[in-house]
Amino acid sequence: MFYIDPDICIDCGACEAVCPVEAIYMEEEVPESEYEYIALNSKFFEGN
């Protein structure tokens, strides 16, 4: 699993096209079934 630092991301969408499992969405387009990963991503960067 790769993580995207929300403080560095500029919302350009370039990572969407290169994701091998099509798991990257613009924040407003995240499917409800994937919401748990938003929290996991945020937790990864806490304290960094």
Secondary structure, DSSP 4 states (H G I P E B T S, - for coil): -----TTT-----HHHHH-TT-----GGG--GGGHHHHHHHHHHHTT-
